[in-house]
Amino acid sequence: MVEELIGAAVAAGTAGLVYLATAARVVKQYERGVVFRLGRLHGEVRRPGFNLIVPAVDRMRKVNLQIVTMPVPAQEGITRDNVTVRVDAVVYFKVVDPAAAVVNVEDYRFAVSQMAQTSLRSIIGKSELDDLLSNREKLNQGLELMIDSPAVEWGVTIDRVEIKDVSLPDTMKRSMARQAEADRERRARLINADAEYQASKKLSQAAQQMADTPSALQLRLLQTVMAVAAEKNSTLVLPIPVELLRFLERGHQEGGQQAPAPAERSVDTAERSVDTAEHPVDTTQHPVDTTQQAIDELRHAVEQ
């Protein structure tokens, strides 16, 4: 009798251990358990820790609540300004309702991936090339909204969407490089022209100041001579006023215009010889007076 009781206890203990082994489920901290009893959703979502289910009747499906990083394959499309581009992105999402993620959609990962690809192609068609290159924040927000709208029914929330890369054709890259080069050249020319304009204004003011003060021009000439002499060379620069050259040129032209004809010159020479014979002239004083007069005229021209 005792042996039968002991055998029954051992059998019950063994059956209990087997039942416990088949009914025990461990849910991790970042997971939630969804229990189906005879094919129907049963009870609440199981929390992390040790959980028991009815063997052969209940079936538990664990759902990961961690943020999932899903790359979106590169999508090729035509922008609104008729440029062919190839764009890829990355989607960050997580499950917030484990029961809906299991019941409402067959595979929520695949569904989010397909929705992201479709939304990315739609964004490419609605945007221009400049927006894809420089205004990505706005496009990321629009893409996130397009993916998140149907994903709410699947128990999934979109945490973030980022456009990673925009690939352009080689011809478009060369065209953009030429455009950027032309724009830089245009700005360089504008800066150079503005510098020339400012320099011309300063030079005009300096010329007016030197015209009002002639001694300033002499000082500037002396500064130029000092700058040339500081180079330790054997070249000596002597500035000649332009007025002196003009004076000599004007004297040469006047001498050419007032030159008498040969016949008149012979008559004048004869009359002058007669006058000289009648009235002798002191020739020793005449050349000196002529030279002194030329020097006075030259000094007057330089002062002007």
Rosetta blueprint (number, residue, H / E / L):
1 M L
2 V H
3 E H
4 E H
5 L H
6 I H
7 G H
8 A H
9 A H
10 V H
11 A H
12 A H
13 G H
14 T H
15 A H
16 G H
17 L H
18 V H
19 Y H
20 L H
21 A H
22 T H
23 A H
24 A E
25 R E
26 V E
27 V E
28 K L
29 Q L
30 Y L
31 E E
32 R E
33 G E
34 V E
35 V E
36 F E
37 R E
38 L L
39 G L
40 R E
41 L E
42 H L
43 G L
44 E L
45 V L
46 R E
47 R L
48 P L
49 G E
50 F E
51 N E
52 L E
53 I L
54 V L
55 P L
56 A L
57 V L
58 D E
59 R E
60 M E
61 R E
62 K E
63 V E
64 N E
65 L L
66 Q L
67 I L
68 V E
69 T E
70 M E
71 P E
72 V E
73 P E
74 A E
75 Q E
76 E E
77 G E
78 I E
79 T L
80 R L
81 D L
82 N L
83 V L
84 T E
85 V E
86 R E
87 V E
88 D E
89 A E
90 V E
91 V E
92 Y E
93 F E
94 K E
95 V E
96 V L
97 D L
98 P H
99 A H
100 A H
101 A H
102 V H
103 V H
104 N L
105 V L
106 E L
107 D L
108 Y H
109 R H
110 F H
111 A H
112 V H
113 S H
114 Q H
115 M H
116 A H
117 Q H
118 T H
119 S H
120 L H
121 R H
122 S H
123 I H
124 I H
125 G H
126 K H
127 S L
128 E L
129 L H
130 D H
131 D H
132 L H
133 L H
134 S H
135 N L
136 R H
137 E H
138 K H
139 L H
140 N H
141 Q H
142 G H
143 L H
144 E H
145 L H
146 M H
147 I H
148 D H
149 S H
150 P H
151 A H
152 V H
153 E H
154 W H
155 G L
156 V E
157 T E
158 I E
159 D E
160 R E
161 V E
162 E E
163 I E
164 K E
165 D E
166 V E
167 S E
168 L L
169 P L
170 D H
171 T H
172 M H
173 K H
174 R H
175 S H
176 M H
177 A H
178 R H
179 Q H
180 A H
181 E H
182 A H
183 D H
184 R H
185 E H
186 R H
187 R H
188 A H
189 R H
190 L H
191 I H
192 N H
193 A H
194 D H
195 A H
196 E H
197 Y H
198 Q H
199 A H
200 S H
201 K H
202 K H
203 L H
204 S H
205 Q H
206 A H
207 A H
208 Q H
209 Q H
210 M H
211 A H
212 D H
213 T L
214 P H
215 S H
216 A H
217 L H
218 Q H
219 L H
220 R H
221 L H
222 L H
223 Q H
224 T H
225 V H
226 M H
227 A H
228 V H
229 A H
230 A L
231 E L
232 K L
233 N L
234 S L
235 T L
236 L L
237 V L
238 L L
239 P L
240 I L
241 P L
242 V H
243 E H
244 L H
245 L H
246 R H
247 F H
248 L H
249 E H
250 R H
251 G H
252 H H
253 Q H
254 E H
255 G H
256 G H
257 Q H
258 Q L
259 A L
260 P L
261 A L
262 P H
263 A H
264 E H
265 R H
266 S H
267 V H
268 D H
269 T H
270 A H
271 E H
272 R H
273 S H
274 V H
275 D H
276 T H
277 A H
278 E H
279 H L
280 P L
281 V L
282 D L
283 T L
284 T L
285 Q L
286 H H
287 P H
288 V H
289 D H
290 T H
291 T H
292 Q H
293 Q H
294 A H
295 I H
296 D H
297 E H
298 L H
299 R H
300 H H
301 A H
302 V H
303 E H
304 Q L
